[in-house]
């Protein structure tokens, strides 16, 4: 049973909501207007889960406090700065609100203020970031509903597959060899032959290389799982040219040895010298996968090499596998 009381303040009036239900603590909340008080009553009276949450003091914690606790105690990923960047948006939008008061409407309104140039995939990552915070609050703060779960993901189009042709690869290798940074060729060769991400390669230390087994050990990956990269003969030979026989970073900065070298300028110049357009460093990973697909590797094998958790992510290379199979069938069976 809910009642709304008009309360005299120093210069105006406020409206206090009092909700009593058998077997529960009373809920009280004060509003500046009667309209807001009625809105609160309507939102909570028919929702037992929300009413239960209101009887638990922890569920009244501000979103800003819970985000801080989540990052300190719960987040286990390796891209903490990226996670902080996304959550800083939510801090600015809703950080001063008690988490129990944040609704799906509030989340949607905040989403509508994201920069207009953001692609659907980026927006989905922002939504996912705040959703895990609400899931954490569900577990640790007595929250009974995650309002983000009612928001559907936006359709994504991540089907870009830009990979090097043989001619482009030859030109790029030549320009990398001529680069002012003497390890650019090694880095690009590693990227193409292993399919590893830029961050995985730049964090490699000499202690991660096993020359006898011809492997590189990646301790942390994007999906949180370690993996081993098989190394080709050409990569091993190139690595041996620079081996310092210690545990320092392979691609260390010339200023700070514990920091990876920033190779943006030499990379861009190499692309320019090779006359390669519309190509990112991450496309070297696509190049690896595309070469595998064109050589007859299955989607499962490509997924294993790239370290995809879900085979659906590898589906973008399916047409290349089909083209290779069609070529094989026509070559072998064409005379039948």
N, C-alpha and C positions, 0 to 999 in steps of 0.2 A: 504494500500500500504506500503510495507516494503522496506527500503533501508539499506545498510550496508556501513558505512564509515570507512576508514582506518585512524586511529588517531595516530599521533606521540607522543610518551612519552619520558621520559628522556633518557632511554637506549634501548627502543625497540618500537614496534608498538602494538596498540590495535585495536579492531574492534567494532564499536558502531552501534547497531541496532536502527533504528528509524521506528516506525510503526504508521501510521496515518489512522484513519477511521472516516468517517463523524459521528458526534454526540457523539464522544468519545474523552477523553483526549489522547494525544500522549503517546506512550510507548517508553522508551529508556532504553537500557541495554548494558553494555560494556563487551566484552569477550577478552581473551588473544589470541585466535586463530580464524581464519575465519571459520574453521570447526564448532566450538562451536556456533558461531554466526548464521551460516546457520541452524544448528540443532534447535536452539531456534526459528528462524523464521518459520521453517517447523512445529514445534510443536504448535505454537500459532496462526498462520494465519488462519487455518481452524477451530479453536475452539473459538467460540464467548464467551462462558462462561469463558474460561481461559483469554481471552483478556479483558473481563469486570472486572475480578478479578484483573488484573494487573493495572487497572486504580484506584484501591482502595489501598491506602497506607497501611492499616492495614493488608492486605493479604500478605504483604512482611515481616511480623514479623517472627522471627526465631522460629523454632519448639520448641526449648528449652524454649522460653518465653511463648509460648502457653501452653505447658505442665505444667509449673509452675502456670499459671493462671487457668488452668483446675482443678488442684489439690486443689488450694486455694478457687476457687469460684463455681465450678460445681460439683465435685465429692461428692456424698452423701452416698457412701457405708460405711461399717464398717471395711473394711480390707484395710485401707489406706497404711499400710506398704507393703502389698503384691502388691498393685497397683503401689506404688513407685518403687518397685523392678523391676517389668515388664517394667515400663516406663523408668527406668534408662538405660535399654538396648537400647531403641530407642533414648535416649539422646546421648548416645555414638555413635550410628550408624549414626544418621541424625540430631542431635540437633543443629548443626551450619548452617543448611540450611534454607532459607526462605520457609515457608510452601507452597507457591504458586509453588515453583520449584520442589517439591517432587512428583515423579510419581509412578505409579504402579510398574514399573521396579525397582525403587529404593527400594520400600518396599520389593519386592521379593528377591532382592539381600541381603538385611539386614536379611531377614528370613533365607536365606541359611547359614548365619554365626552363627545361634543359635547352642548350643551344640548338638552333634550328638546323645547323649543319651536321649534327650527330646522326649517324646511320642507325638503323634499327638494331644492329648487333651491339653497338655501343650503349644504346638505351637499355637493352636487355641486361647488359653487364651491370649497369647502375641499379636496375631493379633487383637483380640477384644479390647485389652487395647489401642492400637494406633488408632483403628477405631473410638472409642468414642471421642478421642482427635480431630480427623479431623471433626467429626460431630459437636463438640463444635466450631471449627474454622469456619465451614459452617454457624453456627448461629451467632457468635460474630465477626468474622473477614472478612466477605465478601467472603469467599472461595466458589466457585461454584461447585466444584467436590470433592468427597471423593474418593481418589485413592484406598483405601483399599477395597471398596465395590466390586471391580472387581476381588478380590482374593477369590476363593472358599475356604470354610473350608475343612480341611483335615478329612478323615473318622476317627472316633473314635471308640475304643473298650473298653468301660467302663463296660463291662458285668460281671466283677468279683463279685461273690457272695460267700464269705467265711463266714459261720456262725457256731456257736458252736453246736455240737451234745449235747445230754443230758449228756453223760458221761464227755465230755469236760467242759460243764458248771459246773457240780458238782465239778470237780477237780479245775477249776479256782476259784470258790467261796471259796473253802477250802484254797487255797494258798493266796487269797486276805485277808481272815480272819487272816492268820498268818503273814501278811506283817508287816514290821517295820513301815509303814505309816498306822495309824489306820483308815483312811478314804478311803482307796483304795476299800474295799468291797462296801461301800456306793456309790462311784462314778461308779463302774462297774454295780452295781444293777440299778442305775438310768439310765445308758446308755442303758442297755438291755430293761428295762421296759418302757422307754419313747421314745427311738429311736432318742434322741436329739444328736446333734453334740458335740464334745469335748469342743469347745469354748463356746457353749451355756451353758454347765453344769458348767464349771470352772468359769464363770462370775456370777453365781447365788449367791445372798446374802441372808441372813436370812430374810431380809425384803421382798424377793420375794416369800417366802413360806407362803401359807395360810393353816394352819393345820386344820381349821374347814371345809374348802371346799376341802381339800386334793388336792391342786394344786400348781404348781410352775409357776411363770410368767417370761417369757423370753422377755426382752425389745427389744433386737436387734438380728436378725437372719441373716443367710447368704443372704437371698433374701430381707432383709431390712424390713420385716414385723414382728411385735411382735406375740407371741403365748403363749398359756397356756398349760402346761403339766399336765395331770391327774397323780396322784401319787397312787401307790398301797399301801395296808396295810403294807406290809413288808418294803417299802421305808419310810413310815411315822414313823414306829417304829424305824427304824435305824436313821432317822433324829433327832428324839426326844432325842436320846442318846447324841447328840452333840450340841443341840440348845443353842446358847448363848443369845438369846432374844434381839439381837441388829441388826444393819444393815450391819455387817461385811460380808466378803465373806465366804461362807460355806467351800470352799477348799482353804483357805488363806495360803500363804507362812508363814513359821515359822520365817522368817527374816523380810519381809515386808508384813504387813497385807492387804495392798491395792493391792497386786500382788498375782496371783494364784500360788499355790504350783506346782513345777515342779516334776511330778511323773514318769518321764521316767524310772529311775532306778528301783523303786519298781514294776512298771508295767512289765518291762522286766523280772525281777526275778520271779514274779508271774507266768508268762507264762512258764518260764524255769522249775519252780518247778511243774507246772501242766502238763509238757511235751506236751505243745501245740505249734505246729509249723505253720509257714506261717500265722500269725494272727496279724492284726493291731488293734489299739483301735477303728478306724473307723468301723471295721468289727462288732463291737457290735451293731452299727446302722443297719447293714445288718441282724444281728441276730434277732433283734426286728422285722424287716419287714418280715423275713423268717418265724418266729414263727407265725406271724399274718396270712400270706398266707397259711401256713399249717393248720391253725385252721379254715379256711373258709372265712377269710376276703377278700373283693373284692379289686381290684386295686385302686378304688376310695377311699375306706376306708384307705388303706395303705398310699396312697398319702396324705390324710388328716392328718394322724398321723405324718408322716415324714416331712410334711410341704413343699412338692414339689409344685412348681408353675405350672409345666406341667406334665400331666399324662404320657407323653412319657418317663420321667425319671423313672417312677415306673414300666415300662414295663419289666424291668429285672427280676421282681419277678413273671411274668405272668405264667411261666411254673410250679411254685410251686402251684399257684392257680388252674391250670388245673389238676395237680396231685391230689390235695385234692378233687376237684369236681369229678374226675374219681373214686376215692376211695369211695366217697359218693354214686355215682350212682350205682356202682357195689354192694355196701353193701345193698342198698335199693331196687334196681331194678333187681339184679342179678338172682332172682328166676322166673322172668317173661319170 
